[in-house]
Amino acid sequence: MGAVKRNTLSVLFIIKKAKLLKNGEAPICMRITVNKRIAEVMIKRSIPVDLWNQKKECSKGKDRVATELNHYINTVRAKILQIHRELEIDNKPITADIIKDCFYGRDKVQRSLLEMYAEHNEKCRALIGKEYTESTITKFDTSINRLKEYIRTCYHCDDIMLAELDG
């Protein structure tokens, strides 16, 4: 796929003080940031607001409940770092949403821009004489070649995954 840009990853655990549960505890949220793009994951744990240490991103105290919660947070953080590392090793695109989906077990099939464009051109090529002319297909082919060159020049890689495109 070509040169892959370096991704900055941040994993932060925060409590949602504004969304207190009925028992008075604040839900704990994991904020994944990749290249300044954020995805939030509720980790299905909560804590009384006064027992949360935001600086250390963990529960205060040494009792069994606090220790178990802190262990769970460390396990979740390690899983996110592992997902990130695997995506890097596999040379796959890395976004906060992709990491979040992998965390939830929703691995999406990643498609690239040029792959989709080439697929489009092949479908149109099969319709020459019915819906498209030979000159239209030639224009499509010229267009994809110019897009390839643009991606190489501007993004310094051979293709762009659709997940990486701005929405």
Order of alpha helices (4+ residues) and beta strands (2+ residues): beta-beta-beta-beta-beta-alpha-alpha-alpha-alpha
